């Protein structure tokens, strides 16, 4: 198969990981893939230099003018895609959805090339409601979101609630496929605890390590995790909280830990590269994702599971796409600190349950929550359209 992959992103952070892993998954299955877009760099993502150029542009041109540039990108994308289609002759196009970008779906319909549209967030809703974003053409962005998601060959969303959201804006239900995020089991897999990191972080073999990975931002619920951890310490004094990451609320987290008297059992690593995350997760006895946006499919959860760690996460629709409660992880009532504390205490007291959840979680990774399985599912859907079934080589 020849796959043309388009994205209009900087390709940094989680989006860069997602893009790179999907590209590699298609290649692993033996397909030829060409990545295109304003920040595409080879088969991976934008270089640091390219990222800087786009960040400068966004800072210089903001407000309605920036959204006009986003709309204008359709002309650039159309011309570029037309050239790539003639040269590369793709069997289908894979597009990472972004606000206002109709060009990919439009040219796919013109040339009768199927377009798989990957939607990771309801961007019209997100940009209109987040404090650090401002959307000026709200109605236009919503109308285009409906049109783009409805006119693709298939629209792939990362969670069931995201599918429900798109249905509310008029995207047909049978047009939307739910495919939660996965992990690369070659990069994340069970390993012994890193003794070097244990020494560096002042962690002993006697500690029961409660862990979280990610940027320390308000919507990740770290404050709730610290509160629940403080309660856990009263019954499990050897417990230690390890936060792998950094972010804007770090001072508040440290202050809260001091107020609760658990600052000596708190470790915050600061920013860690994605390649170094595995060694840090190796130290976890229990992995936690305390909170998430309603539509997200947190990649940290499959990463935890791939390392055979028992996972605690909120009982929400998007998390249920990833975890079978009591079998592959433990879910608690969303937003309830007491419920989170009880879940922590349950696993802290029961090592056999931790082992059970960890093993089942790892099995789920190999069964379906991996990038190659996701890529193969897309190939199979395309094959069904053409009356054939393309198998993994």
Secondary structure, DSSP 8 states (H G I E B T S, - for coil): -EEEEEE-S---HHHHHHHHHHHHHHHHTT-EEEEESTT--TTS---HHHHHHHHHHHHHS-THHHHHHHHHHHHHHHHHHHHHHHHH--SEEEEE--TT--HHHHHHHHHT-EEEEEESS-HHHHHHH-TT---S-HHHHHHHHHHHHHHSSEEEESSHHHHHHHHHTT--GGGEEE----B-TTTS------HHHHHHHT--TT-EEEEEES---GGG-HHHHHHHHHHHHHH-TTEEEEEE---TTHHHHHHHHHHHT-GGGEEE-----HHHHHHHHTT-SEEEE----TT---HHHHHHHHTT-EEEEE--HHHHTT--BTTTBEEE-TT-HHHHHHHHHHHHH-HHHHHHHHHHHHHHHHHTSBHHHHHHHHHHHHHHHTT------
